[in-house]
Amino acid sequence: VGNFKRILNQKDFSFIPAPIEQIKTKSMFSATQISLTKRVSGTLYVYNKKIIFDGNNFTDSFGNPSKINSENHKYIEFHHSSITFIFWRKILHLDVGVEIITTNNTSYLFSFNSNKKRTEFLEVVKKTIDKHVTRSSRPFELLRNACNSCVQTMPPSELLAHSKITKMWQAREISNFTYLFFLNIIAGRSFNDVSQYPIYPWILSDYESDTINLYDPKVYRDLSKPIGALNEKSLERLKILLEDCQDP
């Protein structure tokens, strides 16, 4: 669980001037780094052994100009050996994003100008990154094996099926929490996007006691009913709304 807390609690890199070094780049792409509180537009540079993001245009999560000094840059450097996996991501329902998961369990969400540019970026990265991979935790290793790469190469449903993570959960090789975590991120959810934040089932009913006994069935909600049917008054209102919406 400690590793996943790093993803939840990750902090933005410091804003520091972009490096002066001039290294021959393989490709460069206009991109926007997205987090829960801000968006930073800039350029992703792909080199033989690393990826660098140099951002210089800051806005809040709604696109309003940020108060951050425009002279500052956001500089993020990913050595290929530090990248665990790169997922496809949708940004505002457009298939134009990627999320980079690193070996220290932090994640970075980027949006490109088009699906074509996103595809070009992944193709360039895939040709270089797999030469420098290091071992990762087993669920991520299964994702890599399914794609034969550190880059996602198939739709989420196929990735889940080919990765055999569900079989790991059924065999109790991973916890419920870990399994739900991977279901969320494979499905396209991200801790960097409030509109696609990971979801977990509501299973408890006792939120008032100072301590609870997890072996007591009374602390759990009735899982045979949907959330809207747990409260009798709410259920009656829903029934009335349903009757009013039915065709005559």
Phi, psi and chi 1 to 4 in degrees:
 res  aa     phi    psi   chi1   chi2   chi3   chi4
   1 VAL       -  -32.8  174.8      -      -      -
   2 GLY   -56.7  -39.0      -      -      -      -
   3 ASN   -64.3  -38.6  -72.8  -23.6      -      -
   4 PHE   -71.9  -27.0  -59.5  115.4      -      -
   5 LYS   -63.3  -29.7  -74.0 -177.0  178.1  178.3
   6 ARG   -63.8  -37.1  -68.3 -173.8 -177.3 -179.2
   7 ILE   -68.7  -39.5  -65.1  179.1      -      -
   8 LEU   -69.3  -36.3  -73.5  168.2      -      -
   9 ASN  -102.4    8.0  -61.5  -32.5      -      -
  10 GLN   -59.4  144.9   62.0 -177.0  -59.8      -
  11 LYS  -112.9  154.9  -62.8 -179.6  179.7  178.4
  12 ASP   -65.0  147.4  -70.9  -30.2      -      -
  13 PHE   -63.5  154.0  -86.0   47.0      -      -
  14 SER   -63.9  150.9  -60.4      -      -      -
  15 PHE   -86.5  110.0  -63.9  100.1      -      -
  16 ILE  -131.1  156.1   62.6  175.3      -      -
  17 PRO   -58.5  145.8  -23.1   33.7      -      -
  18 ALA   -64.1  150.4      -      -      -      -
  19 PRO   -67.2  149.9   28.1  -36.7      -      -
  20 ILE   -83.4  -20.0  -58.5  175.4      -      -
  21 GLU   -54.0  140.9   60.7 -179.6   -8.4      -
  22 GLN  -114.3   96.1  -64.2  -64.4  -38.1      -
  23 ILE  -105.9  140.1  -52.8  172.7      -      -
  24 LYS   -62.9  119.1 -173.5  176.3 -179.4 -179.7
  25 THR   -92.8  146.4  177.6      -      -      -
  26 LYS   -78.7  -41.9  -66.9 -178.7   71.9   68.3
  27 SER  -158.5  160.9  -63.2      -      -      -
  28 MET  -139.5  144.0   53.4 -170.1  -67.9      -
  29 PHE  -138.6  135.1  -58.4   86.5      -      -
  30 SER   -68.6  133.0  -64.4      -      -      -
  31 ALA  -154.9  161.3      -      -      -      -
  32 THR  -124.1  126.6  -60.8      -      -      -
  33 GLN   -87.1  128.3 -165.8 -123.9  -23.2      -
  34 ILE  -113.4  131.6  -61.1  172.3      -      -
  35 SER  -132.4 -178.5   65.1      -      -      -
  36 LEU   -66.8  -27.3  -65.4  178.1      -      -
  37 THR  -112.7  -17.1   58.1      -      -      -
  38 LYS  -154.0  166.2   65.8  175.2   67.7   71.9
  39 ARG  -128.6  136.7  -63.6 -172.6  173.5 -150.1
  40 VAL  -125.6  116.2 -174.9      -      -      -
  41 SER   -90.2  142.5  -62.0      -      -      -
  42 GLY  -175.1 -144.1      -      -      -      -
  43 THR  -133.9  136.2  -55.8      -      -      -
  44 LEU   -98.5  122.9  -85.6  168.7      -      -
  45 TYR  -106.3  128.1  -61.2   91.2      -      -
  46 VAL  -105.1  118.4 -178.6      -      -      -
  47 TYR  -110.5  178.8  -60.6   99.1      -      -
  48 ASN   -64.2  -32.4  -74.3  -36.0      -      -
  49 LYS  -125.4    2.3  -66.6 -174.8  178.9 -179.3
  50 LYS  -160.0  165.8   60.6 -175.3  174.0 -177.7
  51 ILE  -120.1  135.8  -59.8  170.5      -      -
  52 ILE  -124.2  133.1  -70.5  175.9      -      -
  53 PHE  -109.5  126.0  175.1   71.3      -      -
  54 ASP  -120.4  105.3 -173.4   12.3      -      -
  55 GLY  -106.8  144.2      -      -      -      -
  56 ASN  -142.8    5.9   51.7   26.0      -      -
  57 ASN  -127.3  111.1 -176.6   16.0      -      -
  58 PHE  -106.7  132.9  -57.5   88.3      -      -
  59 THR  -135.4  165.1   64.9      -      -      -
  60 ASP   -79.7 -177.7   62.8   20.4      -      -
  61 SER   -65.6  -13.8   57.5      -      -      -
  62 PHE  -100.7    3.5  -61.4  100.7      -      -
  63 GLY    91.0    3.1      -      -      -      -
  64 ASN   -78.8  142.1  -59.4  -47.1      -      -
  65 PRO   -54.4  138.2  -25.2   34.8      -      -
  66 SER   -86.7  157.2  173.2      -      -      -
  67 LYS   -82.3   -3.5  -63.6 -180.0 -179.7  179.4
  68 ILE   -63.6  139.3  -63.5  174.6      -      -
  69 ASN   -55.1  126.6 -168.6  -36.9      -      -
  70 SER   -67.8  -13.1   60.9      -      -      -
  71 GLU   -77.8  -15.9  -65.7  179.6   -2.8      -
  72 ASN   -81.4  157.9  -74.2  -28.9      -      -
  73 HIS  -124.4  153.6  -71.3 -109.0      -      -
  74 LYS  -104.8  119.4 -176.1  165.5 -171.1 -179.5
  75 TYR  -117.7  118.6  175.1   73.4      -      -
  76 ILE  -125.5  131.2  -51.6  175.0      -      -
  77 GLU  -120.6  125.6 -178.4  175.3  -57.1      -
  78 PHE  -114.9  110.7  -52.2   94.8      -      -
  79 HIS   -74.1  141.1  -74.7  -85.8      -      -
  80 HIS   -55.2  -35.2  -70.6  -17.7      -      -
  81 SER   -70.2  -13.6   59.2      -      -      -
  82 SER   -96.2   -1.0   71.6      -      -      -
  83 ILE   -93.5  122.4  -64.4  176.1      -      -
  84 THR   -83.8  -47.2  -64.2      -      -      -
  85 PHE  -163.7  152.0 -158.4   78.7      -      -
  86 ILE  -122.4  118.4  -59.5  179.3      -      -
  87 PHE   -98.0  153.0  -72.2   96.8      -      -
  88 TRP   -73.3  148.4  -58.0  -16.2      -      -
  89 ARG  -143.6  147.6  -71.5  -69.1 -178.7 -102.8
  90 LYS   -98.9  136.3  -72.1 -173.5  177.1 -178.5
  91 ILE  -116.6  114.4  -50.5  -62.9      -      -
  92 LEU    52.4   44.3  -62.0  176.8      -      -
  93 HIS    71.8    5.7  -56.8  -68.4      -      -
  94 LEU  -101.6  133.0  -61.6  176.5      -      -
  95 ASP   -82.1   71.6 -159.7   12.0      -      -
  96 VAL  -131.4   11.3  -64.8      -      -      -
  97 GLY  -119.1  164.2      -      -      -      -
  98 VAL  -137.1  154.6  -59.1      -      -      -
  99 GLU  -128.1  124.5 -174.2  158.4   29.9      -
 100 ILE   -98.4  120.0  -59.8  174.6      -      -
 101 ILE  -100.2  129.9  -50.7  -67.9      -      -
 102 THR  -104.6  169.3   66.0      -      -      -
 103 THR   -68.7  -19.1   52.0      -      -      -
 104 ASN   -96.0   20.5   66.2  -13.1      -      -
 105 ASN    61.0   43.8  -69.7  -56.3      -      -
 106 THR  -115.7  158.5   52.4      -      -      -
 107 SER  -135.0  147.7   62.0      -      -      -
 108 TYR  -134.5  125.5  -58.4   89.2      -      -
 109 LEU  -104.1  128.7 -179.4   63.5      -      -
 110 PHE  -126.9  144.3  -65.5   97.0      -      -
 111 SER  -117.7  138.1  173.4      -      -      -
 112 PHE  -107.2  170.6  -65.3   84.8      -      -
 113 ASN   -71.3  -22.7  -66.3  -26.5      -      -
 114 SER  -160.3  165.5   65.6      -      -      -
 115 ASN   -63.5  -34.9  176.7  -91.8      -      -
 116 LYS   -62.0  -44.3  179.5 -178.7  178.3 -178.9
 117 LYS   -67.0  -37.5  -71.2  -62.7 -179.3 -177.2
 118 ARG   -61.6  -44.0 -165.4  -86.1  -59.1  -88.1
 119 THR   -63.1  -42.4  -59.5      -      -      -
 120 GLU   -61.4  -42.9  -69.7  175.9    2.6      -
 121 PHE   -59.8  -47.5  168.9   78.6      -      -
 122 LEU   -63.8  -37.8  -67.9  176.0      -      -
 123 GLU   -65.4  -42.1  -71.7  176.4  -11.4      -
 124 VAL   -66.2  -45.3  171.6      -      -      -
 125 VAL   -64.2  -42.5  170.9      -      -      -
 126 LYS   -59.8  -33.1 -169.8  175.5 -176.8  -62.1
 127 LYS   -70.4  -22.1  -68.3  176.9 -179.0  177.9
 128 THR  -112.6  -35.7   56.4      -      -      -
 129 ILE   -67.4  -37.4 -171.3  174.3      -      -
 130 ASP   -67.4  -12.9  -67.5  -28.8      -      -
 131 LYS   -78.4  -15.9  -58.8  175.5 -176.6  177.4
 132 HIS  -122.4   16.3  -53.7  -78.3      -      -
 133 VAL   -69.5  152.2  -63.3      -      -      -
 134 THR  -120.9  166.4   56.6      -      -      -
 135 ARG   -66.9  149.4  -70.1 -169.0   60.7   81.0
 136 SER  -131.9 -177.7 -178.0      -      -      -
 137 SER   -63.0  155.3   59.1      -      -      -
 138 ARG   -59.2  -44.4 -169.1  177.7  174.5 -161.9
 139 PRO   -56.6  -40.5  -27.9   37.6      -      -
 140 PHE   -70.1  -32.9  -81.7  112.8      -      -
 141 GLU   -62.0  -37.5  -74.3  -69.9  -20.3      -
 142 LEU   -66.2  -37.3  -67.7  176.2      -      -
 143 LEU   -65.3  -41.6  -63.3 -178.8      -      -
 144 ARG   -62.2  -43.8  -70.4  177.9  175.6 -177.9
 145 ASN   -64.0  -38.2  -67.6  -21.9      -      -
 146 ALA   -64.3  -37.3      -      -      -      -
 147 CYS   -94.3   -8.5  -65.2      -      -      -
 148 ASN    55.3   34.9 -164.7   28.1      -      -
 149 SER  -172.0  166.6  171.8      -      -      -
 150 CYS   -86.6    1.4  -71.2      -      -      -
 151 VAL  -112.5  134.5  176.5      -      -      -
 152 GLN   -61.1  132.4 -176.9  174.6  -13.2      -
 153 THR  -126.8    3.2   58.3      -      -      -
 154 MET  -144.9  159.9   59.9 -174.4   71.2      -
 155 PRO   -59.0  156.4  -23.1   34.2      -      -
 156 PRO   -52.3  -44.1  -28.7   36.4      -      -
 157 SER   -62.1  -40.6   58.5      -      -      -
 158 GLU   -70.5  -37.9  -65.9 -179.0   21.7      -
 159 LEU   -62.6  -42.4 -179.3   56.4      -      -
 160 LEU   -63.5  -43.8  178.0   62.6      -      -
 161 ALA   -66.3  -44.0      -      -      -      -
 162 HIS   -75.7  -23.8  -75.1   82.4      -      -
 163 SER   -76.1  -23.5   67.7      -      -      -
 164 LYS    65.0   23.2  -59.9  179.9 -178.8  178.7
 165 ILE   -65.9  -33.9  -71.8  178.2      -      -
 166 THR   -62.2  -38.9  -61.5      -      -      -
 167 LYS   -64.7  -36.3  -69.2 -174.1  177.1  179.9
 168 MET   -61.2  -42.2  -77.3 -174.5   66.4      -
 169 TRP   -67.2  -42.2  171.2   65.3      -      -
 170 GLN   -62.9  -31.7  -68.3  172.0  -27.9      -
 171 ALA   -86.3    4.0      -      -      -      -
 172 ARG    61.3   32.8  -61.2 -170.2  176.5 -175.0
 173 GLU   -86.2  -18.9  -64.2  178.3   23.2      -
 174 ILE  -132.1  155.8   57.1  174.9      -      -
 175 SER   -77.0  167.1   66.9      -      -      -
 176 ASN   -58.7  -42.0  -70.9  -21.7      -      -
 177 PHE   -61.4  -46.7  179.6   87.3      -      -
 178 THR   -62.8  -42.0  -59.3      -      -      -
 179 TYR   -63.0  -44.4 -178.5   55.8      -      -
 180 LEU   -65.7  -35.8  -70.4  170.8      -      -
 181 PHE   -58.9  -47.9  168.9   81.7      -      -
 182 PHE   -71.3  -34.0  -84.2   97.2      -      -
 183 LEU   -59.7  -41.4  -74.0 -177.3      -      -
 184 ASN   -64.9  -49.8  -87.2  -74.3      -      -
 185 ILE   -75.3  -30.8   63.4  171.4      -      -
 186 ILE   -68.2  -35.0  -69.9  173.7      -      -
 187 ALA   -72.6  -10.5      -      -      -      -
 188 GLY   109.7    3.5      -      -      -      -
 189 ARG   -80.1  155.3  -66.7 -173.0  172.1  -86.7
 190 SER  -145.0  142.1  169.3      -      -      -
 191 PHE   -74.9   -4.0  -70.0  104.3      -      -
 192 ASN  -101.4   -2.6  -66.5  -59.7      -      -
 193 ASP  -129.2  109.9 -173.1  -10.0      -      -
 194 VAL   -63.6  -26.7   68.4      -      -      -
 195 SER   -79.0  -13.0   67.9      -      -      -
 196 GLN  -133.8   36.8  -60.6 -176.8  101.4      -
 197 TYR   -67.6  143.3 -154.2   77.9      -      -
 198 PRO   -56.2  146.1  -27.6   36.8      -      -
 199 ILE  -120.7  146.3   54.3  174.6      -      -
 200 TYR  -131.1  147.0  -70.4   82.5      -      -
 201 PRO   -68.0  144.3   25.4  -35.2      -      -
 202 TRP   -85.8  112.5  173.0   27.8      -      -
 203 ILE  -119.1  -14.0   61.5  171.6      -      -
 204 LEU   -93.7  155.1  -63.2  177.6      -      -
 205 SER  -119.8  -17.8   62.5      -      -      -
 206 ASP  -102.0  104.3 -174.9   -5.7      -      -
 207 TYR  -116.1   16.0  -69.7   91.5      -      -
 208 GLU  -111.7  -30.5  -61.6  179.7   -4.9      -
 209 SER   -70.7  147.7  -58.2      -      -      -
 210 ASP   -67.9  -34.9  -66.3  -27.9      -      -
 211 THR  -135.6  152.1   60.4      -      -      -
 212 ILE  -131.7  152.1   58.9  174.7      -      -
 213 ASN  -101.9  108.9  178.4    8.3      -      -
 214 LEU   -66.4  -11.4  -65.1  178.6      -      -
 215 TYR   -91.9   -1.9  -66.1   98.3      -      -
 216 ASP   -92.5  115.7 -177.9    1.3      -      -
 217 PRO   -57.9  -22.4  -21.9   33.0      -      -
 218 LYS   -70.2  -19.0  -65.3 -179.9 -179.6  179.0
 219 VAL   -81.5   -7.6  -55.6      -      -      -
 220 TYR  -102.0  146.9  -61.6   99.3      -      -
 221 ARG   -75.3  165.9   75.1  172.0 -178.0   87.1
 222 ASP   -74.8  102.6 -174.5   -6.9      -      -
 223 LEU   -76.4   -3.5  -63.9  174.0      -      -
 224 SER   -80.5   -9.5   67.9      -      -      -
 225 LYS  -120.5  149.0  -61.5  178.8 -179.7  178.9
 226 PRO   -70.5  165.3   25.0  -34.2      -      -
 227 ILE   -55.8  -41.9  -63.7  -65.5      -      -
 228 GLY   -66.7  -14.9      -      -      -      -
 229 ALA  -100.5    1.3      -      -      -      -
 230 LEU   -75.1  -34.4  -67.4  176.8      -      -
 231 ASN   -98.2  124.3 -177.3  -74.0      -      -
 232 GLU   -61.2  -40.1  -68.8  -62.5  -29.9      -
 233 LYS   -66.3  -42.3  -68.4 -177.5  179.0  179.6
 234 SER   -64.7  -37.3  -63.6      -      -      -
 235 LEU   -64.3  -40.5  179.6   59.0      -      -
 236 GLU   -64.9  -40.7  -72.1  -57.3  -42.8      -
 237 ARG   -63.6  -40.2  -73.4 -161.5  -63.1  -90.7
 238 LEU   -64.4  -37.6  -70.9  173.1      -      -
 239 LYS   -64.6  -40.1  -72.6 -179.8  177.3  179.2
 240 ILE   -66.1  -42.7  -67.8  173.4      -      -
 241 LEU   -63.0  -38.5  -72.2  173.1      -      -
 242 LEU   -65.1  -41.5  179.1   61.9      -      -
 243 GLU   -66.8  -37.0  -68.1  174.4   -3.7      -
 244 ASP   -69.1  -27.1  -69.6  -18.8      -      -
 245 CYS   -87.6  -11.0  -69.8      -      -      -
 246 GLN   -70.2  144.3  -70.2 -179.9   -8.2      -
 247 ASP   -67.9  144.0  -66.0  -29.4      -      -
 248 PRO   -66.6      -   24.6  -32.6      -      -
